[in-house]
């Protein structure tokens, strides 16, 4: 299975560049929708190093999106869960009842 390529090279430095999923964009307020990408400098011009950093970021963002979609947690709880470095070994707990702020 091929991993998505989230790398862009600009002025000799690689950037992580990922489109925000459509279901998140539709939930955003109109003035926020122009921010339709996640962009972050990987602070390296080495493609191998950039690929590793991008894979790490990609895993973290995938977990973040999964937690939000699950509706099991408040945004504060998600921030606490995501405060550590993302890791494939970190299993996120599943819930049977979606989180409700009401």
MARSEFI-654600 format. One line per 5 residues: number of its first residue (from 1); their letters; for each residue x, y, z of N, C-alpha, C. Coordinates in nm, 2 decimals, always signed. Layout:
NUM) a) X/Y/Z/X/Y/Z/X/Y/Z ~ ...
***
This chain:
1) xxxxx) +0.08/-0.12/+0.00/+0.00/+0.00/+0.00/+0.09/+0.12/+0.00 ~ +0.06/+0.22/-0.09/+0.14/+0.34/-0.10/+0.09/+0.45/-0.01 ~ +0.18/+0.51/+0.06/+0.14/+0.62/+0.15/+0.12/+0.75/+0.06 ~ +0.02/+0.83/+0.11/-0.01/+0.96/+0.04/+0.11/+1.05/+0.05 ~ +0.14/+1.12/-0.05/+0.26/+1.21/-0.06/+0.21/+1.35/-0.01
6) xxxxx) +0.25/+1.39/+0.11/+0.22/+1.52/+0.16/+0.34/+1.62/+0.16 ~ +0.44/+1.59/+0.08/+0.56/+1.67/+0.07/+0.55/+1.77/-0.04 ~ +0.60/+1.89/-0.01/+0.62/+1.99/-0.12/+0.75/+2.06/-0.09 ~ +0.83/+2.08/-0.20/+0.96/+2.14/-0.18/+0.95/+2.28/-0.23 ~ +0.99/+2.37/-0.14/+0.99/+2.51/-0.17/+1.12/+2.58/-0.12
11) xxxxx) +1.19/+2.64/-0.21/+1.32/+2.70/-0.18/+1.42/+2.61/-0.10 ~ +1.42/+2.49/-0.14/+1.51/+2.39/-0.08/+1.47/+2.33/+0.05 ~ +1.35/+2.37/+0.10/+1.30/+2.31/+0.22/+1.17/+2.24/+0.20 ~ +1.15/+2.12/+0.26/+1.03/+2.04/+0.24/+0.92/+2.09/+0.34 ~ +0.80/+2.09/+0.29/+0.69/+2.12/+0.38/+0.59/+2.01/+0.38
16) xxxxx) +0.52/+1.99/+0.49/+0.40/+1.90/+0.50/+0.28/+1.98/+0.45 ~ +0.21/+1.93/+0.36/+0.10/+2.00/+0.29/-0.01/+1.90/+0.27 ~ -0.12/+1.92/+0.35/-0.23/+1.82/+0.34/-0.36/+1.89/+0.34 ~ -0.45/+1.85/+0.25/-0.58/+1.90/+0.24/-0.67/+1.86/+0.36 ~ -0.74/+1.96/+0.42/-0.83/+1.93/+0.53/-0.95/+1.85/+0.47
21) xxxxx) -0.99/+1.74/+0.53/-1.10/+1.66/+0.47/-1.23/+1.74/+0.45 ~ -1.30/+1.70/+0.35/-1.42/+1.78/+0.31/-1.52/+1.79/+0.42 ~ -1.54/+1.68/+0.50/-1.64/+1.68/+0.61/-1.60/+1.78/+0.72 ~ -1.48/+1.81/+0.73/-1.43/+1.91/+0.83/-1.45/+2.05/+0.77 ~ -1.42/+2.07/+0.64/-1.44/+2.20/+0.58/-1.59/+2.24/+0.58
26) xxxxx) -1.68/+2.15/+0.56/-1.82/+2.18/+0.55/-1.87/+2.22/+0.69 ~ -1.81/+2.18/+0.80/-1.84/+2.21/+0.93/-1.78/+2.35/+0.98 ~ -1.68/+2.39/+0.90/-1.62/+2.52/+0.94/-1.70/+2.64/+0.90 ~ -1.68/+2.75/+0.97/-1.75/+2.87/+0.93/-1.70/+2.92/+0.80 ~ -1.78/+2.99/+0.72/-1.74/+3.03/+0.59/-1.61/+3.11/+0.58
31) xxxxx) -1.58/+3.20/+0.68/-1.45/+3.27/+0.68/-1.33/+3.19/+0.71 ~ -1.35/+3.06/+0.76/-1.24/+2.97/+0.79/-1.21/+2.88/+0.68 ~ -1.30/+2.86/+0.58/-1.29/+2.76/+0.48/-1.17/+2.79/+0.38 ~ -1.12/+2.91/+0.38/-1.01/+2.94/+0.29/-0.88/+2.88/+0.35 ~ -0.89/+2.84/+0.47/-0.77/+2.76/+0.53/-0.80/+2.62/+0.51
36) xxxxx) -0.79/+2.57/+0.38/-0.83/+2.44/+0.35/-0.71/+2.34/+0.34 ~ -0.60/+2.38/+0.39/-0.48/+2.29/+0.39/-0.41/+2.31/+0.53 ~ -0.34/+2.20/+0.57/-0.25/+2.20/+0.68/-0.12/+2.22/+0.62 ~ -0.04/+2.32/+0.66/+0.09/+2.34/+0.61/+0.19/+2.36/+0.73 ~ +0.30/+2.29/+0.71/+0.40/+2.30/+0.82/+0.54/+2.27/+0.76
41) xxxxx) +0.64/+2.36/+0.79/+0.77/+2.34/+0.75/+0.83/+2.22/+0.82 ~ +0.90/+2.13/+0.74/+0.96/+2.01/+0.80/+1.11/+2.05/+0.83 ~ +1.15/+2.17/+0.80/+1.28/+2.22/+0.84/+1.40/+2.14/+0.79 ~ +1.38/+2.08/+0.67/+1.49/+2.00/+0.61/+1.48/+2.01/+0.46 ~ +1.60/+1.99/+0.40/+1.60/+1.98/+0.26/+1.63/+1.84/+0.21
46) xxxxx) +1.64/+1.75/+0.31/+1.67/+1.61/+0.28/+1.54/+1.53/+0.26 ~ +1.52/+1.47/+0.15/+1.39/+1.41/+0.12/+1.36/+1.29/+0.21 ~ +1.46/+1.21/+0.24/+1.43/+1.09/+0.33/+1.39/+1.14/+0.47 ~ +1.46/+1.24/+0.52/+1.42/+1.29/+0.65/+1.28/+1.36/+0.65 ~ +1.26/+1.43/+0.54/+1.12/+1.49/+0.53/+1.01/+1.39/+0.52
51) xxxxx) +1.04/+1.28/+0.45/+0.94/+1.17/+0.44/+0.91/+1.11/+0.57 ~ +1.01/+1.09/+0.65/+0.99/+1.04/+0.79/+0.91/+1.13/+0.88 ~ +0.94/+1.26/+0.87/+0.87/+1.36/+0.95/+0.72/+1.37/+0.90 ~ +0.71/+1.37/+0.77/+0.57/+1.38/+0.71/+0.49/+1.26/+0.75 ~ +0.55/+1.14/+0.75/+0.47/+1.02/+0.79/+0.43/+1.03/+0.94
56) xxxxx) +0.52/+1.08/+1.02/+0.48/+1.11/+1.16/+0.37/+1.20/+1.18 ~ +0.38/+1.32/+1.11/+0.27/+1.42/+1.11/+0.14/+1.36/+1.06 ~ +0.15/+1.28/+0.95/+0.03/+1.23/+0.89/-0.04/+1.13/+0.98 ~ +0.03/+1.05/+1.05/-0.03/+0.96/+1.15/-0.10/+1.04/+1.26 ~ -0.04/+1.15/+1.31/-0.10/+1.23/+1.41/-0.23/+1.30/+1.37
61) xxxxx) -0.22/+1.35/+1.24/-0.34/+1.41/+1.19/-0.46/+1.31/+1.17 ~ -0.42/+1.19/+1.12/-0.52/+1.09/+1.10/-0.59/+1.05/+1.23 ~ -0.51/+1.04/+1.34/-0.57/+1.01/+1.47/-0.66/+1.13/+1.52 ~ -0.61/+1.25/+1.50/-0.69/+1.37/+1.54/-0.82/+1.37/+1.46 ~ -0.82/+1.35/+1.33/-0.95/+1.35/+1.26/-1.04/+1.23/+1.30
66) xxxxx) -0.98/+1.11/+1.33/-1.06/+1.00/+1.38/-1.13/+1.03/+1.51 ~ -1.05/+1.09/+1.60/-1.11/+1.12/+1.73/-1.22/+1.22/+1.72 ~ -1.21/+1.32/+1.64/-1.32/+1.42/+1.62/-1.44/+1.35/+1.56 ~ -1.42/+1.27/+1.46/-1.53/+1.20/+1.39/-1.60/+1.11/+1.48 ~ -1.53/+1.05/+1.58/-1.59/+0.95/+1.67/-1.70/+1.02/+1.76
71) xxxxx) -1.68/+1.15/+1.78/-1.77/+1.23/+1.87/-1.78/+1.17/+2.01 ~ -1.67/+1.11/+2.05/-1.66/+1.05/+2.19/-1.60/+1.14/+2.29 ~ -1.53/+1.25/+2.24/-1.45/+1.33/+2.32/-1.48/+1.48/+2.29 ~ -1.46/+1.56/+2.40/-1.47/+1.70/+2.38/-1.34/+1.74/+2.31 ~ -1.33/+1.86/+2.26/-1.21/+1.91/+2.20/-1.09/+1.92/+2.30
76) xxxxx) -1.13/+1.96/+2.43/-1.03/+1.96/+2.53/-0.97/+1.82/+2.56 ~ -1.06/+1.72/+2.56/-1.01/+1.58/+2.58/-0.92/+1.54/+2.47 ~ -0.96/+1.58/+2.35/-0.88/+1.54/+2.23/-0.74/+1.60/+2.24 ~ -0.74/+1.73/+2.28/-0.61/+1.80/+2.29/-0.52/+1.73/+2.39 ~ -0.58/+1.68/+2.50/-0.50/+1.61/+2.60/-0.45/+1.48/+2.55
81) xxxxx) -0.54/+1.40/+2.47/-0.49/+1.28/+2.42/-0.38/+1.30/+2.31 ~ -0.39/+1.41/+2.24/-0.29/+1.43/+2.13/-0.17/+1.51/+2.18 ~ -0.16/+1.54/+2.31/-0.05/+1.63/+2.35/+0.08/+1.55/+2.35 ~ +0.08/+1.42/+2.35/+0.21/+1.35/+2.34/+0.24/+1.33/+2.19 ~ +0.36/+1.28/+2.16/+0.40/+1.25/+2.03/+0.31/+1.14/+1.97
86) xxxxx) +0.26/+1.15/+1.85/+0.18/+1.05/+1.79/+0.26/+0.92/+1.77 ~ +0.20/+0.81/+1.79/+0.27/+0.68/+1.77/+0.18/+0.58/+1.72 ~ +0.23/+0.49/+1.63/+0.14/+0.38/+1.59/+0.11/+0.29/+1.70 ~ +0.19/+0.28/+1.81/+0.17/+0.19/+1.92/+0.06/+0.25/+2.01 ~ +0.03/+0.37/+2.00/-0.07/+0.43/+2.09/-0.21/+0.40/+2.04
91) xxxxx) -0.28/+0.32/+2.11/-0.42/+0.28/+2.08/-0.51/+0.38/+2.14 ~ -0.60/+0.44/+2.07/-0.69/+0.53/+2.12/-0.81/+0.45/+2.17 ~ -0.86/+0.49/+2.29/-0.98/+0.41/+2.34/-1.10/+0.44/+2.25 ~ -1.19/+0.34/+2.25/-1.31/+0.35/+2.17/-1.42/+0.37/+2.27 ~ -1.53/+0.44/+2.23/-1.64/+0.46/+2.32/-1.77/+0.41/+2.25
96) xxxxx) -1.86/+0.37/+2.33/-1.99/+0.32/+2.27/-2.09/+0.43/+2.26 ~ -2.08/+0.54/+2.34/-2.17/+0.64/+2.34/-2.10/+0.77/+2.30 ~ -2.15/+0.84/+2.20/-2.08/+0.96/+2.15/-2.08/+1.07/+2.26 ~ -1.98/+1.15/+2.26/-1.97/+1.26/+2.36/-2.08/+1.36/+2.32 ~ -2.13/+1.42/+2.43/-2.23/+1.53/+2.41/-2.20/+1.64/+2.50
101) xx) -2.19/+1.76/+2.45/-2.16/+1.87/+2.54/-2.29/+1.93/+2.60 ~ -2.40/+1.87/+2.57/-2.53/+1.92/+2.63/-2.55/+1.87/+2.76
***
